[in-house]
Every structure is written in structure tokens, then in C-alpha cells.
Amino acid sequence: MVKQDSLLTKIAFLGISFVLTSAYAINGALPQMTEALHISSTEAQVLATTPSITVTVFVLLSSFIAAKLGDKNTIILGVTLVGLAGIVPMFTDSYAIILVSRTVLGAGLGIFNSLAVSMIAVMYNGKTRAAMLGYRAAAEQVGQAVLTLLAGLLLAFGWRATFLVYLIAFPILFLFIKRVPDTSEMTPLQSSKSEKTTVEKITRISPLVLVFTLFAAFLVIDYMAIQLSFPFMATELKGEGYNTSPILSAMLIAATVGGVTYGWFVATFGRFTLQIGLVLMAISNFLVAFSHGNFIMLMAGVLLIGFPLQLISPFIFNQLPKLGPLARQSLITSIILIGFNVGVFIEPMFVATFASMIGHGGGSAAASAYATIPYLGMVLLIIAIVTVITSRKQEK
């Protein structure tokens, strides 16, 4: 029987997170596809955004699918769909078929998205669970960076070649099947007495899940406001044609460091990891917001934002076993992930609407962001203060 605490099992399990952000890896091929398939730029962009729609839908459905197939079989189904649907565009010139394949790709990613997180709560506990959640977040960032880079290199051989990146799903799937046990076959790991007692007492989903969902949406709104606005801000300072890609790639590396070090932060700072992350995100906001004319200050704020987000998001997921029974962890995780996805979707509308409310509507994307981001930073500081106060009250 394979034990879930072996190093190879952990690597095999983290592998599925490596492909979770692969939907956007081929975006660099969209201009070539527009010309080769004789489609409009809008139709090409639809190929890029369609997976995100089905990801959101199937994230919600995944817990029901897992209830029928089991956690491991559901992940196998999802990764298989990613591999098969991902390579379909290599063999067709039909826009309709490619669009369907991208839809199925998103469904595959959505099917195992929540399980990539929730199974950690089932398989591990204590410091190991905290470390695995951090490594999982890092695996997503590394996967996005590596697959995007690989797809860019393959683009030299034509737009079809970029879709070869999805073949990575099959060796990951093979290792997962061989090394990751089914939940029903796992060897129980020892929990601390207090943690075991707490988990055994939980019989229903806590209303705090909704609070965490709204919190997740707000966090990603803040993150995307900086990430998406940076190219426009940089253009204003450096001029048209300035390439922001290296800095955005460095931002992903910083985010990876946050995920890798999350376990250390929890071991060292405990519950204050959340507040440290919130304060660092707020500092990032203020660096960006008050960087007018100072590109170094702007770049520092952008590079910083990913690091604390990858401290906070694993922290959220690490709290979920306390908010519902283990049997419902997949559903709870799905709800939180929907919060993150909704935040990404509404960010442009949120920033534009808020900028208009404070008298900065109708300006450029950079101007709206400059006006909005400091307020988001203040909210982050308020949340940090409130969580410190509430946690102290709970300790008394």
C-alpha cells in the first residue's frame, strides 16, 4: 500500500497543480491563429477566455462528481480531459472544433481544481498540511511560468506546436495513478489531540465559509488590479512598446517563493501569517499607488504583490477543515475557489465603478487604478487589524 507521506507521493500529487493554470499558456499563439484560421481577433480571444467559464462551472460540479466517482477517479478524469482536449487544435483547422476542445479543457481543469486543494486536508494534517498547501500554490505559479515559456518556444514551429504543452498532462497522470492512493486506502496520519477533537466535533458547514469566499474575491480583485494595470502604468512612464513581460514573469517567481515559504511562515509566526500577508499586500498597494513618475517604486510594488497573496491563499485553505466535516471539504473548497474566480471576472468592472464613485471615472486604465488601489490597501490594513482583535478575543 502506498503511503501518502512519502516524497514521491507528494510530488505526484503536486503535479496536478502544475497544469491547473495551463489554459492560458497558448495565448501567445493567438495572433498566428487569427491569421491562419481566418478569424477575428475577438474570436481568437474567445478561445483564450472560454476555459475560464467552464472552469468556474465545473469547480462547483466537481464535489458532486467526486461523490459518484471518488476523489482519485475524479482527478484522473479531469487530467485526462486536459491532456486529450488540449492537443485537439493540433489536428484541425475548424474554429468550432477548437472552441469545443477549449471548453472541454476548462471542464477538465474545473473537475479537479478543488480536489487539488481539498485532498490535502484529507491526506495530511498539521505542519505537513500547511507545507503542502504552500507547495501546491507554488506549483501553480511554476506551472504557469514554465508552460507559458515552453509554449512560446514551441511557437517558433507554428501555432499548432504550442498545444504540445498539454502532453505534459499524461506523464503527470501516470505518476498520479501509480503513486497517489485512493482516499479509502490511505493510512491515517496522527493528528494532534486538539486538532483531532476539533475535527471530530464538526458536523456541518460553518457560515464563515461565505466570509472566506468574499475575502478571497476581494484579495484577487486587489491582485488583478495591480497585475492588469501595470502594463498601462509602465507605458505612461516608459513610452509605447515597453515590454512588461519580464517584470510580470518575475512577479510569478516572487509568488512562487511565497508558496514555498508558507510552511515556514506558519511554523514561525502561526496565526499571524495572515496579518503579515495582509500588511505586505497593503505595502504593495501603496508603493504602486504613490509611484507617479517613479518606475523603480512602481516595479517594487508589482513584484511584491504576488508573494503575500501566496501566503494568504494557502492560509485560507488551511482553515477549511475547521469549517466543515472532511466529507464536505471538496464542496467547501469549490465555494472558496468560486470566490477567487468571481474576483478575477469582476475586477475590471469593480475598479472602473469604484473610480467613478470617487470622481475618477472616464480616465485611462492607469488613472483608474492609481485612484482605486490606495483604498484597497487601506481595506487590507483594516482587515488585518480586525482579524488581530477577533483572534485575541477567541483566545480569552
C-alpha positions in Angstrom: 0.0 0.0 0.0 1.3 3.4 -1.0 1.7 5.8 1.9 0.6 9.4 1.3 3.5 10.9 3.4 6.2 9.6 1.0 8.2 12.2 -1.0 7.3 10.7 -4.4 3.6 10.6 -3.5 3.7 14.3 -2.5 5.5 15.1 -5.8 2.9 13.1 -7.8 0.0 14.9 -6.0 1.6 18.4 -6.5 2.0 17.6 -10.2 -1.7 18.0 -10.9 -1.5 21.6 -9.7 1.3 22.2 -12.2 -1.2 22.1 -15.0 -4.1 24.0 -13.3 -3.2 27.3 -14.9 -2.3 25.8 -18.3 -5.4 27.2 -20.1 -3.6 30.5 -20.8 -0.2 29.0 -21.8 -1.0 29.2 -25.5 -2.2 32.9 -25.5 1.0 33.9 -27.4 -0.2 31.9 -30.4 -3.5 33.8 -30.8 -2.2 36.3 -33.4 -0.9 33.5 -35.6 -4.2 31.6 -35.1 -6.2 34.7 -36.1 -4.4 34.8 -39.4 -4.2 31.0 -40.1 -7.9 30.3 -39.2 -9.2 33.5 -40.9 -11.0 34.6 -37.7 -11.3 37.9 -36.0 -9.2 39.0 -33.0 -12.3 38.8 -30.9 -13.0 35.2 -31.9 -9.3 34.4 -31.1 -9.7 35.9 -27.6 -12.8 33.8 -27.0 -10.5 30.8 -27.4 -8.4 32.1 -24.6 -11.3 33.0 -22.2 -13.7 30.1 -22.8 -11.9 27.7 -20.5 -12.3 30.1 -17.5 -16.1 29.9 -17.9 -16.2 26.1 -17.8 -13.6 26.0 -15.1 -16.0 28.0 -12.8 -19.0 25.8 -13.7 -17.2 22.5 -13.1 -15.5 23.7 -9.9 -19.0 23.8 -8.5 -20.0 20.5 -10.0 -16.7 18.7 -9.0 -17.9 17.8 -5.5 -20.9 16.0 -6.9 -18.8 14.2 -9.5 -16.4 13.1 -6.8 -19.3 11.8 -4.7 -20.1 9.4 -7.5 -16.6 8.5 -8.8 -14.4 9.1 -5.7 -11.7 11.7 -5.3 -8.9 9.9 -7.2 -11.0 8.8 -10.1 -12.4 12.3 -10.5 -8.9 13.8 -10.7 -7.9 11.1 -13.2 -10.9 12.1 -15.3 -10.1 15.8 -15.2 -6.4 15.4 -16.0 -7.3 13.0 -18.9 -9.7 15.6 -20.3 -7.0 18.3 -20.1 -4.5 16.1 -22.0 -6.9 14.9 -24.7 -8.8 18.2 -25.3 -5.6 20.2 -25.0 -4.0 18.7 -28.1 -7.1 18.6 -30.3 -6.2 22.0 -32.0 -3.0 20.4 -33.4 -5.2 18.3 -35.8 -7.9 20.6 -37.1 -8.5 24.0 -38.8 -12.1 24.1 -37.6 -12.7 27.0 -35.3 -15.8 25.3 -33.9 -14.0 22.1 -33.0 -11.1 24.1 -31.4 -13.7 26.1 -29.4 -15.3 22.9 -28.2 -11.9 21.5 -27.3 -11.1 24.6 -25.2 -14.5 24.2 -23.5 -13.7 20.6 -22.6 -10.2 21.7 -21.4 -11.8 24.1 -19.0 -14.2 21.4 -17.8 -11.3 19.1 -17.1 -9.4 21.8 -15.1 -12.5 22.6 -13.2 -13.3 19.0 -12.3 -10.0 18.5 -10.3 -9.3 22.2 -9.3 -11.0 22.0 -5.9 -9.7 18.4 -5.2 -6.1 19.6 -5.8 -6.7 21.6 -2.6 -9.3 19.6 -0.6 -7.5 16.3 -0.8 -4.6 17.8 1.1 -6.9 18.3 4.0 -7.8 14.6 3.8 -4.3 13.3 3.2 -2.3 15.5 5.6 -2.6 17.4 8.8 -0.7 19.9 11.0 2.6 21.3 9.7 2.7 18.9 6.8 -0.7 20.1 5.6 0.4 23.7 5.8 3.6 23.0 3.9 1.7 21.0 1.2 -0.8 23.9 0.7 2.1 26.3 0.2 3.9 23.9 -2.2 0.6 23.5 -4.1 0.3 27.2 -4.6 3.9 27.4 -5.7 3.3 24.5 -8.2 0.6 26.5 -9.9 2.8 29.5 -10.3 5.8 27.5 -11.6 3.4 25.6 -13.9 2.1 28.8 -15.4 5.5 30.3 -15.9 7.1 27.1 -17.3 4.3 26.1 -19.7 3.9 29.7 -20.9 7.6 29.8 -21.6 7.6 26.4 -23.3 4.6 27.3 -25.5 6.4 30.5 -26.5 9.4 28.5 -27.6 7.2 26.0 -29.5 5.6 28.9 -31.3 8.7 29.1 -33.5 7.4 25.9 -35.1 4.0 27.2 -35.8 0.8 27.9 -33.8 -0.2 24.2 -33.7 3.1 23.3 -31.9 2.2 25.4 -28.9 -0.6 22.9 -28.0 2.1 20.3 -27.4 2.4 21.7 -23.9 -0.7 19.8 -22.9 1.1 16.5 -23.4 2.6 17.1 -20.0 -0.7 16.0 -18.6 0.0 12.4 -19.4 3.2 11.8 -17.5 1.7 13.7 -14.6 -1.4 11.5 -14.8 0.7 8.3 -14.9 2.7 9.3 -11.8 -0.5 10.3 -10.0 -2.2 6.9 -10.8 0.9 5.0 -9.6 1.8 6.9 -6.5 -1.3 8.7 -5.0 -3.5 6.3 -3.0 -7.3 6.4 -3.1 -8.7 8.1 0.0 -10.3 4.9 1.1 -6.8 3.2 1.0 -4.9 5.8 2.9 -3.0 5.2 6.1 -4.4 7.5 8.8 -1.8 10.1 9.9 -1.5 11.1 13.5 -3.2 14.4 14.4 -2.6 16.5 17.5 -5.1 15.7 20.2 -6.7 19.2 20.0 -6.9 19.1 16.2 -8.5 15.6 16.2 -11.1 16.7 18.8 -12.0 19.8 16.8 -12.4 17.9 13.5 -14.5 15.2 15.1 -16.9 17.8 16.5 -17.6 19.4 13.1 -20.9 18.1 11.6 -22.0 20.9 9.4 -20.5 23.7 7.1 -19.8 26.9 9.0 -21.3 30.2 7.8 -17.7 31.5 7.9 -17.2 29.8 4.5 -19.2 32.7 3.0 -17.0 35.2 4.7 -13.8 33.5 3.4 -15.4 33.4 -0.1 -16.0 37.1 -0.1 -12.5 37.6 1.3 -11.0 35.5 -1.5 -12.8 37.6 -4.1 -11.5 40.8 -2.6 -7.9 39.5 -2.5 -7.9 38.6 -6.1 -9.6 41.9 -7.1 -6.7 43.7 -5.5 -4.1 41.4 -7.0 -5.5 41.7 -10.5 -6.0 45.4 -10.2 -2.2 45.7 -9.9 -1.2 43.0 -12.4 -3.6 44.2 -15.2 -2.9 47.9 -14.6 0.9 47.6 -14.6 1.3 47.5 -18.4 -0.7 50.7 -18.8 1.2 52.4 -15.9 4.6 51.3 -17.4 3.6 52.6 -20.8 2.8 56.0 -19.4 6.3 56.2 -17.8 8.4 54.4 -20.4 6.5 55.0 -23.6 4.6 52.9 -26.1 6.1 49.5 -26.8 7.7 48.9 -23.4 7.8 45.2 -22.8 6.5 44.4 -19.3 6.6 40.6 -19.7 9.9 40.1 -17.9 8.6 42.0 -14.8 5.3 40.1 -14.8 7.3 36.9 -15.0 9.4 38.0 -12.1 6.2 38.7 -10.2 5.2 35.0 -10.7 8.6 33.9 -9.3 8.0 36.1 -6.2 4.6 34.5 -5.8 6.3 31.0 -6.1 8.6 32.0 -3.2 5.6 32.9 -1.2 4.1 29.5 -1.7 7.3 27.6 -1.0 8.0 29.5 2.3 4.4 29.4 3.5 5.0 26.4 5.7 8.0 28.2 7.3 5.9 31.3 7.9 3.1 29.2 9.6 5.7 27.4 11.8 7.4 30.6 12.8 4.5 33.1 13.0 1.5 30.9 13.4 -1.9 32.7 13.0 0.0 36.0 12.4 0.9 34.7 8.9 -2.4 36.1 7.8 -1.7 39.6 9.1 1.8 39.6 7.7 0.4 38.8 4.3 -2.2 41.5 4.5 0.3 44.1 5.6 2.7 43.2 2.8 -0.2 43.4 0.2 -1.1 46.8 1.6 2.5 48.0 1.3 2.5 46.8 -2.3 -0.7 48.8 -3.0 0.8 51.9 -1.5 4.1 51.6 -3.5 2.1 51.3 -6.7 -0.5 54.0 -5.9 2.1 56.6 -4.9 4.7 55.8 -7.6 3.8 58.5 -10.0 6.9 59.2 -12.1 9.0 56.7 -10.1 9.3 53.5 -12.1 11.5 51.7 -9.5 8.9 52.3 -6.9 6.1 51.0 -9.2 8.1 47.9 -10.1 8.8 47.2 -6.5 5.1 47.3 -5.7 4.3 45.0 -8.6 7.0 42.5 -7.8 5.8 42.4 -4.2 2.1 41.7 -4.7 2.3 38.0 -5.6 4.4 37.0 -2.6 1.9 37.8 0.2 -1.0 36.6 -1.9 0.6 33.1 -1.8 0.9 33.4 2.0 -2.8 34.3 2.4 -4.5 31.9 0.0 -2.9 28.7 1.5 -3.7 30.1 4.9 -7.4 30.3 3.9 -7.4 26.7 2.6 -5.6 25.6 5.7 -8.6 26.8 7.8 -11.2 24.9 5.8 -11.0 21.6 7.8 -12.2 23.6 10.8 -15.2 25.0 8.8 -16.9 21.7 7.8 -16.6 17.9 8.0 -13.9 16.2 6.0 -16.5 14.6 3.8 -17.6 18.1 2.6 -14.2 19.5 2.1 -14.4 19.3 -1.7 -17.6 21.3 -1.7 -16.2 23.9 0.7 -13.1 24.3 -1.4 -15.2 24.6 -4.5 -17.1 27.5 -3.0 -13.9 29.3 -2.0 -12.4 28.8 -5.5 -15.5 30.3 -7.0 -14.8 33.4 -4.9 -11.3 33.6 -6.4 -12.7 33.1 -10.0 -15.5 35.7 -9.5 -12.9 38.2 -8.2 -10.9 37.8 -11.4 -14.1 38.2 -13.6 -15.4 41.3 -11.8 -12.1 43.1 -11.2 -12.3 45.4 -14.3 -15.9 46.4 -13.5 -15.1 46.9 -9.8 -12.1 49.2 -10.5 -14.0 51.2 -13.1 -17.1 51.6 -10.9 -15.2 52.5 -7.8 -13.0 55.0 -9.7 -16.2 56.6 -11.0 -17.7 56.7 -7.5 -14.7 58.7 -6.1 -14.7 61.1 -9.0 -12.1 59.5 -11.3 -14.3 57.8 -13.8 -13.8 58.2 -17.6 -10.0 58.3 -17.3 -7.4 55.9 -18.5 -7.0 52.4 -17.1 -3.8 53.6 -15.3 -5.6 56.6 -13.8 -8.5 54.5 -12.5 -6.0 52.1 -10.9 -4.0 54.8 -9.3 -7.2 56.2 -7.8 -8.6 52.9 -6.6 -5.5 50.9 -5.4 -4.8 53.0 -2.2 -8.3 52.5 -1.0 -7.9 48.7 -1.5 -4.7 49.0 0.5 -6.5 50.7 3.4 -9.1 47.9 3.4 -6.4 45.3 3.6 -4.9 47.1 6.7 -8.4 47.3 8.3 -8.9 43.6 7.7 -5.5 42.9 9.3 -6.4 44.9 12.4 -9.9 43.4 12.7 -8.5 39.8 12.5 -5.9 40.5 15.2 -8.7 41.8 17.5 -11.1 38.9 16.8 -8.3 36.3 17.2 -7.4 37.8 20.6 -11.0 37.6 21.8 -11.2 34.0 20.8 -8.1 33.2 22.8 -9.6 34.7 26.0 
